[in-house]
Amino acid sequence: MIKNDVLHPRKKEVTSYTLKNIVLWMAENNPQASFHKKSILQWLHEALDALRVALITLELPYYMIPERNLMATSGLDVEQQRTWISTITDMLHEGPRVILRLPKIRQCIVAHPEPLRWYNGRRIELEMLTLMLTNRAAICRDENGKVDNTDAIIQALNRRLNEVITDVRVRMMMEGSRVINAKAIFDRMMM
């Protein structure tokens, strides 16, 4: 879907076979237990990064004959290479929202919106809490620039922020995702 709906190759510069080779190399180099239906976004991100590296270096070994370079015969011109690298880099920065670029995935989300609605609610709440914390910290800052963390409002805002992140972490664990730390969850949600 990414090849057809996002990259739009003019000829055979990047084929489905190229992408299959990336998937095969990922499967070869990672434990089988790390592949499950709940980790698909993580692996999509990894595959996009591998494709970007292959486009930058113009090197991707054939899975069956590793001595051969799959990208050597891609016929990719410099302008198209630069555009694709930029597009994939943008996609990587989008994080999980990258799937919204794909029409078929958007249709599935429209048909089953509850998880996305729940996640977006938590994300909006985190954004609001972060803004309130920033404003309150500005009010509670002394002449040396040090914030008074004993302030009851700052403590309440931090407590709620941690509760929201814990809710997201628990849901991720229940859905089979690998447990990641609270800072990583916060950073990804605020992307």
N, C-alpha and C positions, 0 to 999 in steps of 0.2 A: 504494500500500500504506500509506503514511503517513497519507494522508487517511482511508482506511477503517479501518485497524487501530489507529491512535494517536489521531487527532483526533476521529473519530466525529461528523461534522457532523449536526445534527438535521434541517436542511432543506438549503438550497443555499448556506450561508454561504461555504464554500470548496469549489469544485467542481474536477473534474479539469481543466476549462478554465482555471481560475485557475492551477493548477500548470503547465499547458502553457505559459501565457503567461510564467511565470517562466523556464521552460527556454528558450523562444524568445528572451527578452531576454538570457539568459546566452550563448546561442549567437551572438547578434548582437554582443555586446560583448566577446567573447574570441576569440583566434585559434583556428582550427579544429584546429591541431596539438595544442592542449592538451587536446582531448577524445579519450580512448582508454579501453579497457576497464580499464586499471589505475588510472585516475584517478577512478573512479566515486564512491569515498567522499569525495574532496575536493569533487567537484561536488555530491554530496548535501548536504554540509555547507554549501556556498555557497547552494544552493537553499533549505535550511531557514532560513538567515540572511535571505535575500531575502523569504521568506514571513513571517518574524517582523517584519521592517521594514514590510512591506505591512500587516500586522495592527496594528502600533503606529500607523502614520501613516494607515491606512485609504486608502492610495493605491497603485494599481498600474495603470499605463497599459496599455490594450489593445495588443497587439502590432500589430494591423492598423490601428488608429485611435488613435495615441498620445495624442491630445487627450482621449480618453474615459477615465474612471477606472473600472476593473473592480471596485474595492472599494466604490464608491459605492452599489451596489445589493445589497450582500452580505446585508443584514438581520441583521448580527451584533450581538447585545446585549453590553453592557459586561461582564457577568460572564463570558460565553463568550469574549469577546476576551481578558480578563485570564487566564483559564484556559489558553487556547491559547498565549498569549505565554509564560506560565510553563512550559508543557509543552515548547514548542519550545526555550526557553532551556536547560532541563534536557537536552534531546536534544543540543544543541550542546556542552554541557559533557561529555557522555558520550564525545564523539569518535567513533572508529570503532566502538565498541561499540553505538552507536545502532541499527545494523542488527539487533542481537539482539532488538529490540522487535518485529520483523516476523516473524510465524509462518512464512511461506514461506521467508524467508532462513534462519531457524533450522533448518528442515528440510534445506535445501541444505548447511548447515555440518555437520549430523549425517551427511549422506551423504558428505561430503568433508572430514573433520576435520583432515587433516595440516597445512595451512598455519596454521590457528588453534592447533593443538597446539604447533607450532614457535614461533610468536610468543608464546604464553603462557609457554612455557618460558623464553624470553629475558626476558620481562617479570618473571617470578618471580625469575630470577637477578639482574636489575637491582635489584629491591626488596631482596633479601638483601645485595647489595654495598653499596647505599646505607645500609642499617642498620648493617652492619659498619663502613663508613667513618665514620658518625656516632659510633658507640661508640669507635672508635679515635681519632678526633679529640678526643673528650672526654678520653681518657687522655693524649694527647700535647699537651695545651694547657698553656702556661706561665702564670705568675701574671698576665701582661698580656693573656691571652686569645688569644695567637697560637699557631696550630697548627704543630708541627714537621713540615713536608712532606718532610723528608729521611728520615723514619721508613720503614724497609723495608716494613713491613706496609701503610702508607698508599700507598706507591708501587705495591706489588703489586696492591692493591685497585683503585686508579685505572687501572692498566694493563689489568686484566681488564674493568673497566667500559667502557673505550674499545674493547676487543676485541669485546665484545657489541654495542655500538652500531655498530661497523664491520660486523659480520655482518649486522645488520638493514639497514643502509644498502646493502650489496652486494646483498642479496636484493631490496630495493625497486628498485634500479636494474635488476636482471635481469628483474624483472617489469614494467618499463616505467614505473615511478613517477618523478616528477620528483625529482631529487636535492635533498635539503634538508640543512641543516647538522646536526651531531651534537647540538647543544643542542636543536634543534627535535625531533629524533627522541627524545631522552631525555625531554623535557617531555611529548610525546604518549604515550609508552609508560607514563609514570608518572601519567597522568591518572586 
